[in-house]
C-alpha cells in the first residue's frame, strides 16, 4: 500500500502564520487609509441620515411625448446633475409612467441640487444687446472692474477663451442710466444696432435681432423696451416672470446674479442651442493666473454657429460683445469675446470659485431635458427620524449577533472562540471598506443595506459551522485533531465556495435588476459574501491549524468542543501495531 502524500498538508500546517500576517497587514492598511481619508464612518443614506425627497411630474409641453425613452433620458440627466454637484448617493428613479423621485441625502448641497434637478427650459447662448445693474446692484459703486480681454487658449490657437465679464455700472457706455427716457432710447438703439440673418433663416442662426419693416415690429420693440425699463431683478416675482414664454428666435429680457446683486439683460435671438454643447468641464489653470475655468466642446453644428456668433460679437463694444448663457430664463453667465472662436472649443474664464465653475459646467453639459417637470411634493426626512431607524437597525443586528454567539458557545464551546474572532475580523473589514467606499464611489449605508449586513452574519457563521462539522466528522472517525483539521479542509472549502457563490450570484442579479434602496441590500450582501471567503481562507483555517497544536484543543478537552468521547468517536486509528503475516487477518479499509 503506497504511503499517503503528506507534502501539501505539511506545508499548510507549517505556514499558517503567513496567511494571518497577510490579513493583518490588509486590515492595518485599510484602516490607515480610512483615517488618512478623514472618512471614519460610513456615509448614511436618506432614510438614516435624513434628507430631501422630491417628486416631479412630467409634462409633454416641449414637443416631446411622455414615454419610457424620454423618462429614462430625463433620469440620466438628473442623475448627472446631482452627481456633478457632489451629491453623494442621490437616488433618481421613475415611479409609474410620468413621475420621477429624487432623494438627496442630508449634508450635501441639496438646495442647489433641488434648484437644478428639475430645470425644464433648454439652454441657449444669446447675444447681449444691453445690460445694467438692477435694484440694489444699481448703486454707483461697482462690484468689480471689467476683466481683461480674451486671449488664445494656451497651446492651441484654434480655441480662444471667452473671459467672464465682471459687471460694473460704468462697464459700458451704452448701458442705460436711471432716466427712463435715456434707458428706453438705449434699448431701441440696441435693437436697431443688432445684426441678424434674413427673415428666412433659422431662429437660432444669428447673434442679434434686426426688426423687419412689418406693422407689428414697432409694437414689439416698444413692448420689449417697456418691459426692460420696468424690470427689477431684485424682486423675486419679476425675476420669475422675466422672459416667460420667449421663443428661441425672439429677443427677450432676463435677469442674472452677479456677485451679491442682480443685472438685467436685453438679449437677442438664440445663436446656439445648449444641446449642441458636446462636453463641458471645470478645470484649474495651473499655468496662468486665470484660476478656475470652464472648457466647452461643441459638436460640428454648434461649432459653426458659435464661430459665427462670436465673430459678430467681437466687432461690437461692451456690452454688445457679450453672449448670455441662459438657462430657465436666467442668465447664468455672460462672458465677452474679442475675436471669433473657431475650432469647436472655448474656455470661459474669470473670477470663478471651484463651485461656481463646476456649477456652470454642469449647466452646460446637462442643460437640456427632453420633458418639462412640475414639482409635485418636497418631503424632508429629519435626522432624528433617521437616527431612530438606524438605532433600530443596529439593535436588530446586535440581537442577531448575540443569538449566533450564544448558539456557538452552547454547541461548540471552545471552537466558538474561533468563530467569534472570525466574525470580529469580518466586521472590521466590512466597516472599514464601507467607510472607504463612501468617498470612493458615493456608497451610502441605507436601512436595506443594514439588513443585508445582518443577513451576512448568518452566512458567515454558516461557513464556520461547515468547517467545524467536517473536523468533528474526522474526529468521530478516530483521527486526532491535527490531521483532522487538514483532512476536513478540502471538503469544507468546496462546500463554502459553492454556498458563497450562490449567495453572491443572487446578490449580483438583485443589484442589476433592481433600483433604489434594494440595491443597497444587494451590494452589502455581495460585499460581505466576498469578505466571508477571504476571512475563512486567510483567518479561520490558519487559526484552526495553530490551535490544533495546543494541548487544550489537540488533546480533546471536554470544553474544547472537540472531545472524542462527547462526539462518539471511534478509537484512534493505528493505535496498535498490526501483526505481520497471515495471522494479521483482513486489512481494515479505513486503516489502509
KATA-V662792 format. One record per run of one state. SS is the DSSP state (H for helix, E for strand, - for the rest). FROM is the first residue (numbers start at 0). LEN is the number of residues. If there is no record, write none. Layout:
[[SS & FROM & LEN] [SS & FROM & LEN]]
This chain:
[[- & 0 & 6] [H & 6 & 8] [- & 14 & 1] [H & 15 & 22] [- & 37 & 6] [E & 43 & 1] [- & 44 & 1] [H & 45 & 4] [- & 49 & 1] [E & 50 & 9] [- & 59 & 8] [H & 67 & 17] [- & 84 & 6] [E & 90 & 5] [- & 95 & 3] [E & 98 & 7] [- & 105 & 4] [H & 109 & 8] [- & 117 & 5] [E & 122 & 12] [H & 134 & 4] [- & 138 & 14] [E & 152 & 1] [- & 153 & 2] [E & 155 & 1] [- & 156 & 4] [E & 160 & 4] [- & 164 & 15] [H & 179 & 14] [- & 193 & 23] [H & 216 & 14] [- & 230 & 5] [H & 235 & 6] [- & 241 & 10] [E & 251 & 7] [- & 258 & 2] [E & 260 & 13] [H & 273 & 3] [E & 276 & 9] [- & 285 & 5] [E & 290 & 8] [- & 298 & 1] [H & 299 & 14] [- & 313 & 8] [E & 321 & 6] [- & 327 & 2] [E & 329 & 4] [- & 333 & 1] [E & 334 & 2] [- & 336 & 8] [E & 344 & 8] [- & 352 & 1] [H & 353 & 12] [- & 365 & 6] [E & 371 & 10] [- & 381 & 1] [H & 382 & 30] [- & 412 & 2] [H & 414 & 27] [- & 441 & 3] [E & 444 & 1] [- & 445 & 1] [H & 446 & 30] [- & 476 & 4] [H & 480 & 33] [- & 513 & 3] [H & 516 & 31] [- & 547 & 3] [H & 550 & 4] [- & 554 & 9] [H & 563 & 4] [- & 567 & 14] [H & 581 & 3] [- & 584 & 8]]
